[in-house]
Amino acid sequence: MARNLNRQLFVAMSALTLLASLAMYFGYVFYYTFIFDLIYSATDDTEKLNAGDFIVFGLIVAIGLVAAAAVGWLMAQSIIRPLKSIAVAAHSIANGDFSVRAKNTEMAFSEAESLIADFNTMAARLESAEAELRYSNSAIAHELRTPLTILRGRLQGLSDGAYKPSPELYGRLIAHVDDLARIVEDLRTLGLSSVGKLELKLDEIDLALEAGAVATSMEQGLASAGITVKCDLGKAVVLADQARIRQAILAVLDNARRYAPGSVVAVETRTTKDRALIRCSDDGPGLPAGTQKRVFERFWRGDDSRARASGGSGLGLPIVKAIANAHGGDAVVTDNGGTGVAIEIWLPKTMPV
């Protein structure tokens, strides 16, 4: 078990004080009992300090200084070693190597162990954030490249006369522009959420009404994917941003449309003591094995081989979680062992202060 630094300093200084006091006491007793009479005769003037007294005093002081130096050095090493380990790791992280971790040292104090553990946790999060940033940059470039390439090709074809202007062609071009605008807006939403700046216009709303309205608006699109929607909407009044909540519900249902065609999708709303729930579950194919923790990662799709057209941008569920977090809630996913997926959005009934 790690030692407490405050306690060890108190014990060490107390022991050092006691040792010095004992050394002085027994040193004086020994000197004046056994040595003094051997050196000085009874006729010598003992009222004055002589050379022997100074030598004894010097030895006693020297013993105290050596003991204090030894104890101080041992205590300093116990404090400095973990700090050196953290300093070396911090220097490597400052130079861009986020894989470095501070090492625990022998006989470390509990405060030092806590500091090292917190430092390593911070370093791990920095490494994860750096990896996510690199992946996101690559994914953003990939997501934007396809519609931009198509736009440029079509516009070049119109300019060269290879394509004849038509309402259908312009409609497809506008659709590609809309895709780009949607990706940019999704990235903006995630960016604002990451720094805690996602603005919310709070009103008292009933999640049952919002879920029902979104399900109705998507009825045709879900039906075209062979999806049957079953609603069990209990009253769930919360203080939330209506537009953002609808955006989250829309993203969840759109995810079911893309990844669970031909399934039965159940939409539920209900409340607990202090929270409200929106739950969307399906009986589709479920998630690939070992991927449940990745559902809310940016640009991740359930099947990496899916084209963007069929798999979406991979930003829908991350936005769901971002919106839930902005309201002081959370979003979780449950895989029913290959027989469907359930996505739950939990919201507090009142926004936390």
MOWO-V146605 format. One record per residue. N is the residue number from 1. RES is the residue in one small letter. SS is DSSP state (alpha for helix, beta for strand, coil for the rest). NEAR is the number of other ideal C-beta (glycine too) atoms within 10 Angstrom. D_LAST is the distance of its C-alpha to the last C-alpha in Angstrom with 1 decimal. Layout:
BEGIN
((N RES SS NEAR D_LAST) (N RES SS NEAR D_LAST))
END
This chain:
BEGIN
((1 m coil 5 39.2) (2 a coil 13 37.9) (3 r beta 16 38.6) (4 n coil 13 36.2) (5 l alpha 16 36.9) (6 n alpha 11 36.5) (7 r alpha 11 38.7) (8 q alpha 16 41.3) (9 l alpha 14 41.5) (10 f alpha 11 42.0) (11 v alpha 12 44.7) (12 a alpha 16 46.4) (13 m alpha 14 46.6) (14 s alpha 10 47.8) (15 a alpha 12 50.4) (16 l alpha 17 51.5) (17 t alpha 12 52.0) (18 l alpha 10 53.9) (19 l alpha 15 56.0) (20 a alpha 17 56.9) (21 s alpha 11 57.8) (22 l alpha 10 60.0) (23 a alpha 16 61.6) (24 m alpha 15 62.5) (25 y alpha 11 63.8) (26 f alpha 12 65.9) (27 g alpha 16 67.0) (28 y alpha 14 68.4) (29 v alpha 10 70.0) (30 f alpha 12 71.6) (31 y alpha 18 72.8) (32 y alpha 13 74.4) (33 t alpha 10 75.7) (34 f alpha 9 77.3) (35 i alpha 12 77.5) (36 f alpha 17 78.1) (37 d alpha 10 81.5) (38 l alpha 7 82.6) (39 i alpha 12 82.0) (40 y coil 14 83.0) (41 s coil 8 86.1) (42 a coil 6 86.2) (43 t coil 6 87.9) (44 d coil 11 85.0) (45 d coil 7 82.8) (46 t coil 13 79.6) (47 e coil 5 78.0) (48 k coil 7 77.1) (49 l coil 9 74.8) (50 n coil 13 76.8) (51 a alpha 8 76.2) (52 g alpha 13 75.4) (53 d alpha 15 72.7) (54 f alpha 10 71.0) (55 i alpha 12 71.3) (56 v alpha 17 69.8) (57 f alpha 15 66.9) (58 g alpha 10 66.4) (59 l alpha 13 66.4) (60 i alpha 18 63.9) (61 v alpha 13 61.5) (62 a alpha 10 62.0) (63 i alpha 15 61.2) (64 g alpha 18 58.0) (65 l alpha 11 57.0) (66 v alpha 10 57.8) (67 a alpha 15 55.8) (68 a alpha 16 52.8) (69 a alpha 10 53.1) (70 a alpha 11 53.2) (71 v alpha 15 50.2) (72 g alpha 13 48.2) (73 w alpha 10 49.2) (74 l alpha 11 48.2) (75 m alpha 17 44.8) (76 a alpha 10 44.3) (77 q alpha 12 45.2) (78 s alpha 20 42.7) (79 i alpha 16 40.0) (80 i alpha 13 41.3) (81 r alpha 17 42.1) (82 p alpha 21 38.5) (83 l alpha 14 37.5) (84 k alpha 14 40.4) (85 s alpha 20 39.4) (86 i alpha 20 35.9) (87 a alpha 12 37.5) (88 v alpha 13 39.9) (89 a alpha 19 37.2) (90 a alpha 15 35.0) (91 h alpha 11 38.1) (92 s alpha 16 38.8) (93 i alpha 19 35.2) (94 a alpha 8 35.5) (95 n coil 9 38.7) (96 g coil 7 37.1) (97 d coil 12 38.0) (98 f coil 17 34.7) (99 s coil 10 36.7) (100 v coil 16 37.5) (101 r coil 18 36.0) (102 a coil 24 36.5) (103 k coil 15 38.9) (104 n coil 15 38.7) (105 t coil 18 41.6) (106 e coil 6 43.8) (107 m coil 12 43.0) (108 a coil 21 39.6) (109 f beta 21 37.3) (110 s alpha 15 34.1) (111 e alpha 15 32.0) (112 a alpha 24 34.0) (113 e alpha 16 33.6) (114 s alpha 12 29.8) (115 l alpha 17 29.9) (116 i alpha 21 32.3) (117 a alpha 12 30.2) (118 d alpha 12 27.0) (119 f alpha 18 29.2) (120 n alpha 17 30.8) (121 t alpha 11 27.5) (122 m alpha 12 26.4) (123 a alpha 21 29.9) (124 a alpha 13 29.8) (125 r alpha 11 26.6) (126 l alpha 12 28.2) (127 e alpha 16 31.3) (128 s alpha 11 29.5) (129 a alpha 12 27.7) (130 e alpha 13 31.1) (131 a alpha 11 32.8) (132 e alpha 14 30.3) (133 l alpha 10 30.6) (134 r alpha 10 34.4) (135 y alpha 14 34.4) (136 s alpha 15 32.1) (137 n alpha 10 34.3) (138 s alpha 11 37.3) (139 a alpha 18 35.9) (140 i alpha 17 34.8) (141 a alpha 10 38.3) (142 h alpha 11 39.7) (143 e alpha 20 37.6) (144 l alpha 16 38.5) (145 r alpha 11 42.1) (146 t alpha 15 43.3) (147 p alpha 18 42.3) (148 l alpha 13 43.3) (149 t alpha 11 46.7) (150 i alpha 15 47.3) (151 l alpha 16 46.5) (152 r alpha 10 48.7) (153 g alpha 12 51.5) (154 r alpha 17 51.4) (155 l alpha 12 51.3) (156 q alpha 11 54.1) (157 g alpha 13 56.1) (158 l alpha 15 55.7) (159 s alpha 9 56.8) (160 d alpha 8 59.8) (161 g coil 8 60.7) (162 a coil 10 60.2) (163 y coil 14 57.9) (164 k coil 8 58.6) (165 p coil 9 55.8) (166 s coil 9 54.6) (167 p alpha 7 51.7) (168 e alpha 8 51.1) (169 l alpha 14 51.0) (170 y alpha 12 48.7) (171 g alpha 9 46.4) (172 r alpha 14 46.2) (173 l alpha 16 45.5) (174 i alpha 10 42.7) (175 a alpha 12 41.3) (176 h alpha 16 41.3) (177 v alpha 12 39.5) (178 d alpha 11 36.9) (179 d alpha 19 36.5) (180 l alpha 16 36.0) (181 a alpha 10 33.5) (182 r alpha 12 31.5) (183 i alpha 18 31.6) (184 v alpha 12 30.5) (185 e alpha 13 27.6) (186 d alpha 21 26.5) (187 l alpha 18 26.8) (188 r alpha 11 24.8) (189 t alpha 19 21.9) (190 l alpha 17 22.1) (191 g alpha 12 22.4) (192 l alpha 14 19.3) (193 s alpha 18 17.4) (194 s alpha 12 18.9) (195 v coil 7 17.6) (196 g coil 8 14.1) (197 k coil 9 15.3) (198 l coil 20 15.7) (199 e coil 8 15.0) (200 l coil 16 13.8) (201 k coil 9 15.1) (202 l beta 14 13.1) (203 d beta 12 15.4) (204 e beta 11 16.1) (205 i beta 17 18.7) (206 d beta 16 20.9) (207 l alpha 25 21.2) (208 a alpha 22 24.8) (209 l alpha 15 25.8) (210 e alpha 22 24.4) (211 a alpha 26 26.1) (212 g alpha 16 29.2) (213 a alpha 13 29.4) (214 v alpha 22 29.0) (215 a alpha 20 31.6) (216 t alpha 11 34.0) (217 s alpha 13 33.7) (218 m coil 20 34.6) (219 e alpha 12 37.3) (220 q alpha 8 40.2) (221 g alpha 12 39.0) (222 l alpha 19 38.3) (223 a alpha 12 41.6) (224 s alpha 10 43.4) (225 a coil 16 42.2) (226 g coil 11 43.5) (227 i coil 21 40.1) (228 t beta 13 39.8) (229 v beta 18 36.4) (230 k beta 11 35.6) (231 c beta 14 32.6) (232 d beta 12 31.1) (233 l beta 18 28.2) (234 g coil 13 26.5) (235 k coil 12 24.1) (236 a coil 23 20.5) (237 v beta 14 18.2) (238 v beta 24 14.7) (239 l beta 16 12.3) (240 a beta 29 13.5) (241 d beta 20 15.8) (242 q alpha 16 19.2) (243 a alpha 13 21.2) (244 r alpha 22 19.3) (245 i alpha 24 19.5) (246 r alpha 17 23.2) (247 q alpha 19 23.7) (248 a alpha 28 22.6) (249 i alpha 26 24.8) (250 l alpha 17 27.6) (251 a alpha 22 27.5) (252 v alpha 25 27.7) (253 l alpha 25 30.6) (254 d alpha 17 32.3) (255 n alpha 21 32.1) (256 a alpha 26 33.9) (257 r alpha 21 36.4) (258 r alpha 16 37.3) (259 y alpha 22 37.5) (260 a coil 22 38.4) (261 p coil 15 41.0) (262 g coil 12 43.1) (263 s coil 22 40.5) (264 v beta 15 38.8) (265 v beta 24 35.1) (266 a beta 18 33.0) (267 v beta 22 29.7) (268 e beta 20 27.6) (269 t beta 24 24.4) (270 r beta 16 23.2) (271 t beta 17 20.5) (272 t coil 10 19.9) (273 k coil 5 18.3) (274 d coil 8 14.6) (275 r beta 16 15.3) (276 a beta 23 17.5) (277 l beta 17 20.3) (278 i beta 29 22.5) (279 r beta 19 25.5) (280 c beta 23 28.5) (281 s beta 21 31.5) (282 d beta 27 35.1) (283 d coil 16 38.4) (284 g coil 21 39.4) (285 p coil 17 40.6) (286 g coil 19 37.4) (287 l coil 22 36.3) (288 p coil 13 38.9) (289 a coil 9 39.2) (290 g coil 7 36.8) (291 t coil 17 34.5) (292 q alpha 15 31.6) (293 k alpha 9 29.4) (294 r alpha 14 30.3) (295 v coil 20 29.2) (296 f coil 18 26.0) (297 e coil 17 27.9) (298 r coil 19 28.6) (299 f coil 18 32.0) (300 w coil 17 32.9) (301 r coil 20 35.0) (302 g coil 22 36.3) (303 d coil 13 39.8) (304 d coil 10 40.3) (305 s coil 7 43.6) (306 r coil 14 42.2) (307 a coil 9 42.7) (308 r alpha 17 39.8) (309 a alpha 8 41.2) (310 s alpha 11 40.8) (311 g alpha 16 37.9) (312 g coil 19 35.5) (313 s coil 20 33.8) (314 g coil 20 31.9) (315 l coil 23 28.5) (316 g alpha 19 27.6) (317 l alpha 24 25.9) (318 p alpha 22 24.2) (319 i alpha 25 22.5) (320 v alpha 26 21.6) (321 k alpha 23 19.8) (322 a alpha 24 18.2) (323 i alpha 27 16.9) (324 a alpha 24 15.6) (325 n alpha 15 13.9) (326 a alpha 20 12.3) (327 h coil 24 10.8) (328 g coil 16 9.5) (329 g coil 22 13.0) (330 d beta 14 16.4) (331 a beta 23 20.0) (332 v beta 15 23.1) (333 v beta 20 26.8) (334 t beta 14 29.5) (335 d beta 16 33.1) (336 n coil 14 35.5) (337 g coil 9 38.3) (338 g coil 12 39.8) (339 t coil 12 39.6) (340 g coil 21 36.5) (341 v beta 25 32.9) (342 a beta 15 29.8) (343 i beta 24 26.5) (344 e beta 18 23.4) (345 i beta 25 20.0) (346 w beta 17 17.3) (347 l beta 25 14.2) (348 p beta 16 11.5) (349 k coil 16 12.4) (350 t coil 13 9.0) (351 m coil 16 6.4) (352 p coil 7 3.8) (353 v coil 4 0.0))
END
